[in-house]
């Protein structure tokens, strides 16, 4: 692929990741992940794990 195509694809991926930021902010501000209900806690942790796995394919966000 040429450089312009790669740049456009990368830009598109960042756009999709940034689009979920308000929802992630809401989640972290309003949802307690570590709850007593194991089924609910595991579902919430699995959701966060899936989001992290997707984001890791785009960039290393640990340095931001």
Backbone as XML, in Angstrom:
<?xml version="1.0"?>
<chain id="A" units="angstrom">
  <residue number="1" name="UNK">
    <atom name="N" x="0.846" y="-1.189" z="0.000"/>
    <atom name="CA" x="0.000" y="0.000" z="0.000"/>
    <atom name="C" x="0.881" y="1.238" z="0.000"/>
  </residue>
  <residue number="2" name="UNK">
    <atom name="N" x="0.377" y="2.284" z="-0.583"/>
    <atom name="CA" x="1.181" y="3.501" z="-0.612"/>
    <atom name="C" x="1.018" y="4.282" z="0.681"/>
  </residue>
  <residue number="3" name="UNK">
    <atom name="N" x="1.864" y="5.268" z="0.863"/>
    <atom name="CA" x="1.901" y="6.034" z="2.110"/>
    <atom name="C" x="0.581" y="6.746" z="2.384"/>
  </residue>
  <residue number="4" name="UNK">
    <atom name="N" x="-0.039" y="7.313" z="1.364"/>
    <atom name="CA" x="-1.310" y="8.021" z="1.552"/>
    <atom name="C" x="-2.402" y="7.067" z="2.027"/>
  </residue>
  <residue number="5" name="UNK">
    <atom name="N" x="-2.423" y="5.862" z="1.486"/>
    <atom name="CA" x="-3.418" y="4.868" z="1.887"/>
    <atom name="C" x="-3.212" y="4.461" z="3.342"/>
  </residue>
  <residue number="6" name="UNK">
    <atom name="N" x="-1.962" y="4.227" z="3.718"/>
    <atom name="CA" x="-1.666" y="3.862" z="5.109"/>
    <atom name="C" x="-2.018" y="4.999" z="6.057"/>
  </residue>
  <residue number="7" name="UNK">
    <atom name="N" x="-1.687" y="6.225" z="5.674"/>
    <atom name="CA" x="-1.988" y="7.383" z="6.518"/>
    <atom name="C" x="-3.499" y="7.518" z="6.704"/>
  </residue>
  <residue number="8" name="UNK">
    <atom name="N" x="-4.259" y="7.333" z="5.617"/>
    <atom name="CA" x="-5.716" y="7.432" z="5.711"/>
    <atom name="C" x="-6.293" y="6.328" z="6.586"/>
  </residue>
  <residue number="9" name="UNK">
    <atom name="N" x="-5.775" y="5.129" z="6.464"/>
    <atom name="CA" x="-6.253" y="4.011" z="7.279"/>
    <atom name="C" x="-5.955" y="4.252" z="8.756"/>
  </residue>
  <residue number="10" name="UNK">
    <atom name="N" x="-4.754" y="4.736" z="9.050"/>
    <atom name="CA" x="-4.362" y="5.002" z="10.430"/>
    <atom name="C" x="-5.215" y="6.133" z="11.005"/>
  </residue>
  <residue number="11" name="UNK">
    <atom name="N" x="-5.447" y="7.161" z="10.207"/>
    <atom name="CA" x="-6.284" y="8.274" z="10.636"/>
    <atom name="C" x="-7.698" y="7.796" z="10.939"/>
  </residue>
  <residue number="12" name="UNK">
    <atom name="N" x="-8.206" y="6.912" z="10.109"/>
    <atom name="CA" x="-9.544" y="6.359" z="10.321"/>
    <atom name="C" x="-9.612" y="5.555" z="11.617"/>
  </residue>
  <residue number="13" name="UNK">
    <atom name="N" x="-8.584" y="4.756" z="11.880"/>
    <atom name="CA" x="-8.566" y="3.971" z="13.119"/>
    <atom name="C" x="-8.548" y="4.887" z="14.330"/>
  </residue>
  <residue number="14" name="UNK">
    <atom name="N" x="-7.727" y="5.949" z="14.308"/>
    <atom name="CA" x="-7.685" y="6.887" z="15.426"/>
    <atom name="C" x="-9.030" y="7.576" z="15.606"/>
  </residue>
  <residue number="15" name="UNK">
    <atom name="N" x="-9.682" y="7.882" z="14.518"/>
    <atom name="CA" x="-10.985" y="8.519" z="14.585"/>
    <atom name="C" x="-11.991" y="7.617" z="15.295"/>
  </residue>
  <residue number="16" name="UNK">
    <atom name="N" x="-11.959" y="6.332" z="14.973"/>
    <atom name="CA" x="-12.870" y="5.385" z="15.620"/>
    <atom name="C" x="-12.554" y="5.235" z="17.107"/>
  </residue>
  <residue number="17" name="UNK">
    <atom name="N" x="-11.281" y="5.177" z="17.433"/>
    <atom name="CA" x="-10.893" y="5.051" z="18.848"/>
    <atom name="C" x="-11.310" y="6.297" z="19.614"/>
  </residue>
  <residue number="18" name="UNK">
    <atom name="N" x="-11.056" y="7.474" z="19.053"/>
    <atom name="CA" x="-11.400" y="8.706" z="19.759"/>
    <atom name="C" x="-12.911" y="8.900" z="19.878"/>
  </residue>
  <residue number="19" name="UNK">
    <atom name="N" x="-13.669" y="8.297" z="18.975"/>
    <atom name="CA" x="-15.124" y="8.430" z="19.031"/>
    <atom name="C" x="-15.717" y="7.766" z="20.272"/>
  </residue>
  <residue number="20" name="UNK">
    <atom name="N" x="-15.038" y="6.768" z="20.813"/>
    <atom name="CA" x="-15.584" y="6.102" z="22.003"/>
    <atom name="C" x="-15.121" y="6.754" z="23.302"/>
  </residue>
  <residue number="21" name="UNK">
    <atom name="N" x="-14.234" y="7.755" z="23.215"/>
    <atom name="CA" x="-13.718" y="8.387" z="24.426"/>
    <atom name="C" x="-14.821" y="8.902" z="25.359"/>
  </residue>
  <residue number="22" name="UNK">
    <atom name="N" x="-15.827" y="9.622" z="24.863"/>
    <atom name="CA" x="-16.877" y="10.074" z="25.795"/>
    <atom name="C" x="-17.576" y="8.916" z="26.511"/>
  </residue>
  <residue number="23" name="UNK">
    <atom name="N" x="-17.783" y="7.824" z="25.814"/>
    <atom name="CA" x="-18.427" y="6.664" z="26.440"/>
    <atom name="C" x="-17.507" y="6.024" z="27.478"/>
  </residue>
  <residue number="24" name="UNK">
    <atom name="N" x="-16.223" y="5.963" z="27.182"/>
    <atom name="CA" x="-15.269" y="5.432" z="28.161"/>
    <atom name="C" x="-15.181" y="6.347" z="29.378"/>
  </residue>
  <residue number="25" name="UNK">
    <atom name="N" x="-15.143" y="7.652" z="29.143"/>
    <atom name="CA" x="-15.126" y="8.595" z="30.265"/>
    <atom name="C" x="-16.358" y="8.404" z="31.149"/>
  </residue>
  <residue number="26" name="UNK">
    <atom name="N" x="-17.507" y="8.252" z="30.522"/>
    <atom name="CA" x="-18.748" y="8.028" z="31.280"/>
    <atom name="C" x="-18.654" y="6.730" z="32.081"/>
  </residue>
  <residue number="27" name="UNK">
    <atom name="N" x="-18.143" y="5.688" z="31.449"/>
    <atom name="CA" x="-17.996" y="4.398" z="32.121"/>
    <atom name="C" x="-17.132" y="4.551" z="33.371"/>
  </residue>
  <residue number="28" name="UNK">
    <atom name="N" x="-15.951" y="5.156" z="33.211"/>
    <atom name="CA" x="-15.041" y="5.266" z="34.349"/>
    <atom name="C" x="-15.546" y="6.223" z="35.423"/>
  </residue>
  <residue number="29" name="UNK">
    <atom name="N" x="-16.337" y="7.206" z="35.022"/>
    <atom name="CA" x="-16.886" y="8.152" z="36.000"/>
    <atom name="C" x="-18.093" y="7.606" z="36.743"/>
  </residue>
  <residue number="30" name="UNK">
    <atom name="N" x="-18.828" y="6.658" z="36.137"/>
    <atom name="CA" x="-20.123" y="6.271" z="36.695"/>
    <atom name="C" x="-20.314" y="4.788" z="36.976"/>
  </residue>
  <residue number="31" name="UNK">
    <atom name="N" x="-19.381" y="3.951" z="36.570"/>
    <atom name="CA" x="-19.563" y="2.512" z="36.736"/>
    <atom name="C" x="-18.433" y="1.960" z="37.609"/>
  </residue>
  <residue number="32" name="UNK">
    <atom name="N" x="-18.812" y="1.262" z="38.652"/>
    <atom name="CA" x="-17.826" y="0.622" z="39.522"/>
    <atom name="C" x="-17.513" y="-0.747" z="38.936"/>
  </residue>
  <residue number="33" name="UNK">
    <atom name="N" x="-16.264" y="-0.961" z="38.573"/>
    <atom name="CA" x="-15.871" y="-2.233" z="37.972"/>
    <atom name="C" x="-15.770" y="-3.363" z="38.976"/>
  </residue>
  <residue number="34" name="UNK">
    <atom name="N" x="-15.179" y="-3.072" z="40.106"/>
    <atom name="CA" x="-14.941" y="-4.108" z="41.111"/>
    <atom name="C" x="-16.111" y="-4.154" z="42.091"/>
  </residue>
  <residue number="35" name="UNK">
    <atom name="N" x="-17.127" y="-4.910" z="41.718"/>
    <atom name="CA" x="-18.327" y="-5.052" z="42.540"/>
    <atom name="C" x="-18.373" y="-6.449" z="43.147"/>
  </residue>
  <residue number="36" name="UNK">
    <atom name="N" x="-19.250" y="-6.640" z="44.117"/>
    <atom name="CA" x="-19.364" y="-7.939" z="44.794"/>
    <atom name="C" x="-19.926" y="-9.035" z="43.892"/>
  </residue>
  <residue number="37" name="UNK">
    <atom name="N" x="-20.777" y="-8.654" z="42.949"/>
    <atom name="CA" x="-21.398" y="-9.614" z="42.040"/>
    <atom name="C" x="-20.341" y="-10.085" z="41.028"/>
  </residue>
  <residue number="38" name="UNK">
    <atom name="N" x="-19.861" y="-11.308" z="41.192"/>
    <atom name="CA" x="-18.772" y="-11.825" z="40.346"/>
    <atom name="C" x="-19.120" y="-11.843" z="38.866"/>
  </residue>
  <residue number="39" name="UNK">
    <atom name="N" x="-20.353" y="-12.192" z="38.540"/>
    <atom name="CA" x="-20.757" y="-12.243" z="37.132"/>
    <atom name="C" x="-20.690" y="-10.842" z="36.508"/>
  </residue>
  <residue number="40" name="UNK">
    <atom name="N" x="-21.196" y="-9.853" z="37.216"/>
    <atom name="CA" x="-21.176" y="-8.478" z="36.734"/>
    <atom name="C" x="-19.741" y="-7.951" z="36.669"/>
  </residue>
  <residue number="41" name="UNK">
    <atom name="N" x="-18.966" y="-8.213" z="37.702"/>
    <atom name="CA" x="-17.569" y="-7.767" z="37.730"/>
    <atom name="C" x="-16.792" y="-8.375" z="36.562"/>
  </residue>
  <residue number="42" name="UNK">
    <atom name="N" x="-16.951" y="-9.664" z="36.331"/>
    <atom name="CA" x="-16.227" y="-10.326" z="35.237"/>
    <atom name="C" x="-16.661" y="-9.793" z="33.872"/>
  </residue>
  <residue number="43" name="UNK">
    <atom name="N" x="-17.933" y="-9.486" z="33.720"/>
    <atom name="CA" x="-18.421" y="-8.925" z="32.452"/>
    <atom name="C" x="-17.812" y="-7.551" z="32.205"/>
  </residue>
  <residue number="44" name="UNK">
    <atom name="N" x="-17.744" y="-6.737" z="33.247"/>
    <atom name="CA" x="-17.165" y="-5.399" z="33.104"/>
    <atom name="C" x="-15.669" y="-5.473" z="32.824"/>
  </residue>
  <residue number="45" name="UNK">
    <atom name="N" x="-14.972" y="-6.355" z="33.503"/>
    <atom name="CA" x="-13.538" y="-6.511" z="33.255"/>
    <atom name="C" x="-13.267" y="-7.069" z="31.859"/>
  </residue>
  <residue number="46" name="UNK">
    <atom name="N" x="-14.123" y="-7.966" z="31.400"/>
    <atom name="CA" x="-13.977" y="-8.512" z="30.043"/>
    <atom name="C" x="-14.198" y="-7.411" z="29.004"/>
  </residue>
  <residue number="47" name="UNK">
    <atom name="N" x="-15.179" y="-6.550" z="29.244"/>
    <atom name="CA" x="-15.431" y="-5.433" z="28.339"/>
    <atom name="C" x="-14.203" y="-4.534" z="28.250"/>
  </residue>
  <residue number="48" name="UNK">
    <atom name="N" x="-13.631" y="-4.187" z="29.386"/>
    <atom name="CA" x="-12.435" y="-3.340" z="29.388"/>
    <atom name="C" x="-11.261" y="-4.030" z="28.703"/>
  </residue>
  <residue number="49" name="UNK">
    <atom name="N" x="-11.140" y="-5.312" z="28.885"/>
    <atom name="CA" x="-10.066" y="-6.062" z="28.242"/>
    <atom name="C" x="-10.217" y="-6.037" z="26.720"/>
  </residue>
  <residue number="50" name="UNK">
    <atom name="N" x="-11.437" y="-6.194" z="26.249"/>
    <atom name="CA" x="-11.686" y="-6.151" z="24.790"/>
    <atom name="C" x="-11.357" y="-4.782" z="24.226"/>
  </residue>
  <residue number="51" name="UNK">
    <atom name="N" x="-11.748" y="-3.726" z="24.942"/>
    <atom name="CA" x="-11.444" y="-2.368" z="24.489"/>
    <atom name="C" x="-9.940" y="-2.150" z="24.436"/>
  </residue>
  <residue number="52" name="UNK">
    <atom name="N" x="-9.228" y="-2.612" z="25.455"/>
    <atom name="CA" x="-7.777" y="-2.469" z="25.483"/>
    <atom name="C" x="-7.129" y="-3.223" z="24.325"/>
  </residue>
  <residue number="53" name="UNK">
    <atom name="N" x="-7.595" y="-4.430" z="24.050"/>
    <atom name="CA" x="-7.034" y="-5.215" z="22.950"/>
    <atom name="C" x="-7.218" y="-4.514" z="21.609"/>
  </residue>
  <residue number="54" name="UNK">
    <atom name="N" x="-8.365" y="-3.899" z="21.418"/>
    <atom name="CA" x="-8.611" y="-3.154" z="20.177"/>
    <atom name="C" x="-7.700" y="-1.934" z="20.107"/>
  </residue>
  <residue number="55" name="UNK">
    <atom name="N" x="-7.617" y="-1.199" z="21.187"/>
    <atom name="CA" x="-6.782" y="0.005" z="21.207"/>
    <atom name="C" x="-5.307" y="-0.342" z="21.009"/>
  </residue>
  <residue number="56" name="UNK">
    <atom name="N" x="-4.864" y="-1.464" z="21.551"/>
    <atom name="CA" x="-3.459" y="-1.868" z="21.406"/>
    <atom name="C" x="-3.087" y="-2.141" z="19.956"/>
  </residue>
  <residue number="57" name="UNK">
    <atom name="N" x="-4.065" y="-2.478" z="19.135"/>
    <atom name="CA" x="-3.783" y="-2.713" z="17.716"/>
    <atom name="C" x="-3.555" y="-1.404" z="16.966"/>
  </residue>
  <residue number="58" name="UNK">
    <atom name="N" x="-4.017" y="-0.314" z="17.555"/>
    <atom name="CA" x="-3.887" y="1.000" z="16.901"/>
    <atom name="C" x="-2.576" y="1.669" z="17.306"/>
  </residue>
  <residue number="59" name="UNK">
    <atom name="N" x="-2.306" y="1.705" z="18.604"/>
    <atom name="CA" x="-1.112" y="2.409" z="19.086"/>
    <atom name="C" x="-0.814" y="1.988" z="20.518"/>
  </residue>
  <residue number="60" name="UNK">
    <atom name="N" x="0.363" y="2.336" z="20.971"/>
    <atom name="CA" x="0.756" y="2.110" z="22.360"/>
    <atom name="C" x="0.363" y="3.348" z="23.159"/>
  </residue>
  <residue number="61" name="UNK">
    <atom name="N" x="-0.814" y="3.283" z="23.776"/>
    <atom name="CA" x="-1.354" y="4.434" z="24.500"/>
    <atom name="C" x="-0.754" y="4.593" z="25.895"/>
  </residue>
  <residue number="62" name="UNK">
    <atom name="N" x="0.122" y="3.706" z="26.308"/>
    <atom name="CA" x="0.725" y="3.830" z="27.635"/>
    <atom name="C" x="1.666" y="5.018" z="27.723"/>
  </residue>
  <residue number="63" name="UNK">
    <atom name="N" x="2.095" y="5.539" z="26.587"/>
    <atom name="CA" x="3.038" y="6.651" z="26.578"/>
    <atom name="C" x="2.371" y="7.990" z="26.355"/>
  </residue>
  <residue number="64" name="UNK">
    <atom name="N" x="1.047" y="8.015" z="26.338"/>
    <atom name="CA" x="0.338" y="9.291" z="26.131"/>
    <atom name="C" x="0.017" y="9.942" z="27.443"/>
  </residue>
</chain>
